[in-house]
Amino acid sequence: MGAELNNIITDLDQNINSTLNQLTGMPKNQPIRRGAYNVSEKAIELFKDANYSTLPHEMAHFLLDNIWTYAKSGKASETFLRKKKKLSF
């Protein structure tokens, strides 16, 4: 399920970026940086071109990073680890 979710997120990002590029006249091959998630600082940064999907996208990185960190911490229950394994990451 995790790989499927990542594929869905990637497809949505590509569709959103393609539509925005068409609306703004930006070339299709030129990515627009709208936000970033800093793993070491656990901080989300939104850039000037951020749109309605940027914050949820960066929050997904934050969530997945925290799930992964907790799973590796040795504190996670077997139930949590089984559910994480279903996400396949």
C-alpha positions as CSV (number, residue, x, y, z in Angstrom):
1,M,0.0,0.0,0.0
2,G,2.9,2.4,0.7
3,A,4.2,2.2,-2.8
4,E,0.7,2.7,-4.2
5,L,0.3,5.8,-1.9
6,N,3.6,7.2,-3.1
7,N,2.6,6.6,-6.7
8,I,-0.7,8.4,-6.1
9,I,1.1,11.4,-4.5
10,T,3.6,11.5,-7.3
11,D,0.9,11.5,-9.9
12,L,-1.1,14.2,-8.1
13,D,2.0,16.4,-7.8
14,Q,2.8,15.9,-11.5
15,N,-0.8,16.8,-12.5
16,I,-0.9,19.8,-10.2
17,N,2.5,21.0,-11.5
18,S,1.5,20.5,-15.1
19,T,-1.7,22.5,-14.7
20,L,0.1,25.3,-12.8
21,N,2.9,25.4,-15.4
22,Q,0.2,25.7,-18.2
23,L,-1.5,28.5,-16.2
24,T,1.7,30.4,-15.5
25,G,3.5,29.8,-18.8
26,M,6.4,28.0,-17.1
27,P,8.2,25.3,-19.1
28,K,7.1,21.8,-18.3
29,N,10.6,20.5,-17.5
30,Q,11.4,23.3,-15.1
31,P,10.3,22.3,-11.5
32,I,9.0,24.9,-9.2
33,R,10.1,24.6,-5.6
34,R,7.1,25.4,-3.5
35,G,8.2,23.9,-0.2
36,A,10.7,21.8,1.6
37,Y,10.9,19.5,4.6
38,N,14.2,19.6,6.6
39,V,14.7,16.2,8.2
40,S,17.4,17.3,10.7
41,E,15.4,20.3,11.9
42,K,12.0,18.7,11.5
43,A,10.9,21.9,9.9
44,I,8.6,22.7,6.9
45,E,9.5,25.7,4.8
46,L,7.0,27.2,2.3
47,F,8.4,29.2,-0.6
48,K,6.9,32.1,-2.5
49,D,5.3,29.8,-5.1
50,A,3.6,27.6,-2.5
51,N,0.0,26.7,-3.4
52,Y,-2.9,24.9,-1.7
53,S,-1.2,21.5,-2.0
54,T,2.3,22.5,-0.7
55,L,1.6,22.3,3.0
56,P,-0.2,18.9,2.9
57,H,2.6,17.6,0.7
58,E,5.4,18.7,3.1
59,M,3.3,17.5,6.1
60,A,3.2,14.0,4.4
61,H,7.1,14.0,4.4
62,F,7.0,15.0,8.1
63,L,4.5,12.2,8.9
64,L,6.5,9.5,7.1
65,D,9.7,10.7,8.6
66,N,8.2,10.4,12.1
67,I,6.7,7.0,11.4
68,W,10.1,5.8,10.2
69,T,12.0,7.3,13.1
70,Y,9.6,5.9,15.7
71,A,9.7,2.4,14.1
72,K,13.5,2.4,14.3
73,S,13.5,3.7,17.9
74,G,12.8,0.4,19.5
75,K,9.8,1.8,21.3
76,A,7.2,0.9,18.7
77,S,4.8,-1.9,19.5
78,E,4.5,-5.0,17.3
79,T,1.1,-3.8,16.1
80,F,2.6,-0.5,15.0
81,L,5.5,-2.3,13.2
82,R,3.0,-4.6,11.4
83,K,1.0,-1.6,10.2
84,K,4.1,0.3,9.2
85,K,5.2,-2.8,7.2
86,K,1.9,-2.7,5.3
87,L,2.9,0.8,4.2
88,S,6.1,-0.8,2.7
89,F,8.7,1.8,3.6
